[in-house]
Amino acid sequence: MTPVPAGAGKNTRNVMVNRGPFTVPGFVAGAAASGMRYRGRPDLALIVAEGEEGCTASGVFTKNVFCAAPVELCRERLAGRRAKAVLVNAGIANACTGAEGLRRARETACIAAEALSCRAESVLCASTGVIGMDLLLEPVSEAMPALVKALRPDGWESAARAVMTTDTVPKMAWAAVEVGGKTVTVGGIAKGSGMIAPDMATLLVFAGTDADVAPEVLDHWTKAGADGSFNCITVDGDTSTNDTLIVLASGAAGNPPITDIASDESLAFGRALAAVLRDLAVQLVMDGEGATKLIEITVAGAENLEGARNAAFTVANSPLVKTAFFGEDANWGRIVAAAGRSGVALDPGRAALYFEDLCVFRGGMPVRENDIEERASRIFKQKEIRVRLDLRMGEASFTAFTCDFSFDYVKINASYRS
Amino acid sequence: MTPVPAGAGKNTRNVMVNRGPFTVPGFVAGAAASGMRYRGRPDLALIVAEGEEGCTASGVFTKNVFCAAPVELCRERLAGRRAKAVLVNAGIANACTGAEGLRRARETACIAAEALSCRAESVLCASTGVIGMDLLLEPVSEAMPALVKALRPDGWESAARAVMTTDTVPKMAWAAVEVGGKTVTVGGIAKGSGMIAPDMATLLVFAGTDADVAPEVLDHWTKAGADGSFNCITVDGDTSTNDTLIVLASGAAGNPPITDIASDESLAFGRALAAVLRDLAVQLVMDGEGATKLIEITVAGAENLEGARNAAFTVANSPLVKTAFFGEDANWGRIVAAAGRSGVALDPGRAALYFEDLCVFRGGMPVRENDIEERASRIFKQKEIRVRLDLRMGEASFTAFTCDFSFDYVKINASYRS
């Protein structure tokens, strides 16, 4: 699959997204090991804007009622749309920890602020890991000198590795586009592979750009970018307490400031950010817990977007559908049955189901061709599979990305805390 | 656990439900092997009302838009609320098979009607198995003489075995209660262990009673019984195309006909039917695909029933919660997080979470007692576990029954068709 799958959000077309290490002018990043929960691996990441006064910042967070302490802190601190640094820890989520959890989140921000000689209020925090465990402050204090010392322009990669929990690979994506005669870079890192579902997957995403962009324009494209990426994916239908997307803009590219959301420059920037975020979203699904396949579920021809979205996610989250993909069993009945219980307006006699370009169900019954099972089976052996359910009721369409459901998903999640 | 768990529907109290073989005056049942899909085991079941004119009958069916051909047929034939027989096949669902599927369902009813010398319209059909496969008529024809010959008063057990697919045990339950000075029996058989979710689990349930009960009263208690049983359980959140509950009443008990829904006799009968159906529902969850544990999730103190129900099912369907139960890992954060994304009105600072009587989360934070993890772990080793989330927002409460998510669920479902 190309880095950005065909059929992806229209805004992401014509943007070449690269996977792998990158730098973003105006930022340094780094990682260190605190030993807070994991042994022998970095578990703290720090991203710092080099500007004295920090940089423009925007964020999108979990909609879970039980939001983690660092999410509360970020929401509060992003009101001014500026930030100097983001401190991230992996292993302990600092969620469902009450007032004590919030106090500890503030305390870690203080520790970083002191080391960076900046105001504590300009430091954002994010955590991922086990819910209900207390964040440990001493390990953060002890690791801070090493963490600050590790800061480098190309430190995003080590940051991407440090924030991993059940992830098997670090996720990085970047793009460079021309905006107002200058080359602007957008780069992002992400973590997350379980508790992934829309309204923010269980994930942490930190993106940096050197574009000079007004806070309200950055807000707009951050929200739009989240909708077109992390709100289109699912691994297990669960929405985490800690989901965080933070986008930082240093302005170091020296482009004429983007202040008009509708300007060409704004659109070019928004497209690049959307493409990077979407590619990170696809990387998350491909690295879903136990995932062996990437599956693109499109519900087309729906009466409205909400119906298309519901049907696509009902199919994408069905354990029966997901285990069939794992077993490479082209059991299309499960897909049709999941759509049928989703509540979308649907006429059984009109709908048609396709695996790639192969129609397997139409007119309320199976397509009765001799070699159809064989052809469907071949498609199910692919590592990446496109499924398309055309309801033929209207014009709305939605694509959800999911992965299969394997033994390893159970293995990983039956023993996560031990 | 007692046959009917404490906290079950109020209507089921004081009814002693028995598991195991039973007979119901006025009915015979039996099974035979057609070889349609399974080899060397009975896969056809027949239940017949002995009365010349059949018996009173009521049904509740799947709400899936893609409903199977036999479901369509039953809906049509139950308009008159009478039936002579129910023919069931396992292995092929005859769902998503269009007009041809409906024709074949009618044809199997004809084959049975001919053998029983009754009108074809008085024969109901039910199917379970793979979606999209054509039902085979010849095997049904060939097996019909043996099937009719096998009919016996105690044939419900062999019928219960014949309708199994991924079930590991046959499910039977019965109760005897006094109604109007006569002993009335209610007995039922059920199958289903995957694609189980409310709005009818993926299941087939056939119950018989010798009560003399008016059609509209039977309808009332059949619907109420389904709500208090099969609409409270989930295995994987999927709703099948074939869900069918049929209740048959022969009147052989000779009780004064129950015609008034609000009468004591009606309530006594309704309670017995509800208790039998609820016990079958619990048996289904205990035999859920790959299940090793039965989990009772109660959301109490909700503002309204819909919120309580949504929250309970969101927790009960969460793969992260279910794998944690399989791993015997008392990871309460996943339960809280699932409730937090369910949409129920909830104040993080007020909610409290209990495993059995052990409070693990309260006031927005973990209960900080030294031995709490150890005590929670002991509870998680039980085969049957009660979870209670008290939202302290109102008076509404809902209990959902679910099972854990194991390697075997994936194994069973990755290779179901092969």
Interface residues (C-beta under 8 A of the other chain):
Chain A: K63 N64 V65 F66 C67 A93 A95 C96 T97 G98 A99 E100 G101 V130 I131 G132 G194 M195 A197 D199 D236 G237 D238 T239 S240 T241 N317 S318 P319 L320 T323 A324 F326 G327 D329 N331 W332 G333 R334 V336 A337 A338 A339 G340 R341 L346 P348 G349 F361 G363 G364 M365 P366 F405 S406 F407 Y409 V410 K411 N413 A414 S415 Y416 R417 S418
Chain B: K63 N64 V65 F66 C67 A93 A95 C96 T97 G98 A99 E100 G101 V130 I131 G132 G194 M195 A197 D199 D236 G237 D238 T239 S240 T241 N317 S318 P319 L320 T323 A324 F326 G327 D329 N331 W332 G333 R334 V336 A337 A338 A339 G340 R341 L346 P348 G349 F361 G363 G364 M365 P366 F405 S406 F407 Y409 V410 K411 N413 A414 S415 Y416 R417 S418
